[in-house]
Amino acid sequence: MQNPMLNTPLTDAELDELEAFMFSDAVSEDALDLVGTHGYFCALNISPVKIAEKQWLQELFDGLPAYSSEEQKARIEDLLRRFYFSIGSDLYNDQDMLLPCDLTLETENDEEEQSAMTSWAQAFMEAVFLKEDEWFNHQAEEEVAEFMLPIMIASELFEEDEFLKMREDTRLCDEMCRSIPDLLVDLYLLFHAPADKK
């Protein structure tokens, strides 16, 4: 039976603890930050195919962190596990999804290379790429593509002309970004409602 603690959302203090570890020297510079981890976990929970915990931990950290002890390893993995399951619980229960970033592609200052929304969307797409065929060769392929479009635009990973033109339209991009929380639930239901909600 699943541990009920897994659905307990992280407190602000626990999120701070997790973020501090992710920015520590124990973790690869190419590992995801907290915003990216949220996007990554959203996609993992929505994914039509389950990804094993061992694999998503490996991908998230870009390898194995240099944990100071087995206790620290257990603590960090427990926090991540709860973060993952609480996002899944929100999606399953059709809760309003609160993203840990502003819903815009505008950066907060000139020093930022990209917006937090773009970091979130890139991490989301990282998880999608793990099982890309299963995402896009779905029976509701057109709906998947439609729901995914704002996230794909926000990720800035796609250089086709149509994507570049859309990204030039600031107002359109902001509208798309604001639609993403609702689209996450739509995507989840598209993949999982037939089995879960009968």
Summary of the structure (lengths in Angstrom):
residues: 198
radius of gyration: 16.9
end to end distance: 21.9
largest distance: 49.6
contacts: 556
relative contact order: 0.14
helix: 66%
strand: 0%
